Amino acid sequence: MSQKSVKEIPAGGNILEVSDLKVHFPIHGGLFMRKVGDVKAVDGVSFSMKPGETLGMVGESGCGKTTIGKALINLAPVTSGKIMFPDKNGKLTDIANLSRSAMRPFRSRIQMVFQDPYSSLNPRLSVEAIIEEPLDVHLPDLSRKAKREKVAWLLEKVGLRAAYASRYPHEFSGGQRQRIGLARALATNPAFIIADEPVSALDVSIQAQIINLLQDLQDEFKLTFLFIAHDLSVVEHISDRIAVMYLGNMVELGPAREVNKNPFHPYTRALMSAAPQPDPYKTREGRIILKGDVPSPLAKPSGCGFRTRCPIARKECALAIPALTEKKPGHFAACPYV
């Protein structure tokens, strides 16, 4: 590894630094299955996170949120860019294209909670075996008794009884399964957790329980969360900052309350105006209705990907992808005309 890809993390510095991240998936076709194009799932995204922070990432389906999460944990191949994450000595290291063996030491410190609590757990394994798997990989010297004690402790931490360890996933509800997935993610004492829409498949009452549990665990274990979701009310409640994605690009980034109450980018304004209001007497006169469909990632518009639906688009918007620029302290938007 080159010297440029490793640097000391300063006191109070970032736990994650993503620079110009691109994840393109090749498309093959024709008689000889030659490459005919690319799906630009993530097309040049940059952001950083502080220890103990929760960054909420929102956007429509197919905008690249989950792909970013998978790229951070090396489950999706990175086309270009850097992902800087601290190693066990606290040095920020580029993990974007590490091999499986080189990535293994980092996997104990960066974990993922998946969206579907039904398919993310192996139905053939007991709860004890599911939670023990990461311990077998990252803490092989731990005794059998110590592993069982840790599994029982983790189950109680996520609000389940230790006696459930001998049961199988089909015996649990969706909310309980998500708690098991969270216990598995916590097994290796991670510093950073990617939560990929962890409550979208759950009932509203269960969602609140899982959100509160995540916040309690964050306070207790000093965790950093990348919280991927599409429910804006949930994201605002749990996040310190919000990042808005559109067609593989980040279009806005700022404090959660600022982005929710005073969005800058035209797409964010439309997204926020579409959020349902619980007040039946509140009028929807300010609702913004976008025209047209989201373009295909196979054929992204040149320049700003949102320009084909944007109410303030100009000819210049087709020339280059706009960069995130600071409109207010800590509040960035990728539009020069707002």
PyMOL commands that set and color helices and strands:
alter all, ss='L'
color gray80, all
select helices_A, chain A and resi 3-5+65-72+100-107+127-138+144-157+162-166+169-171+174-186+204-221+232-238+256-261+266-273+297-299+315-318
alter helices_A, ss='H'
color red, helices_A
select strands_A, chain A and resi 6-8+16-29+34-49+54-58+80-86+91-94+110-113+192-196+224-228+241-246+249-255+325-328+331-333
alter strands_A, ss='S'
color yellow, strands_A
deselect
rebuild
show_as cartoon
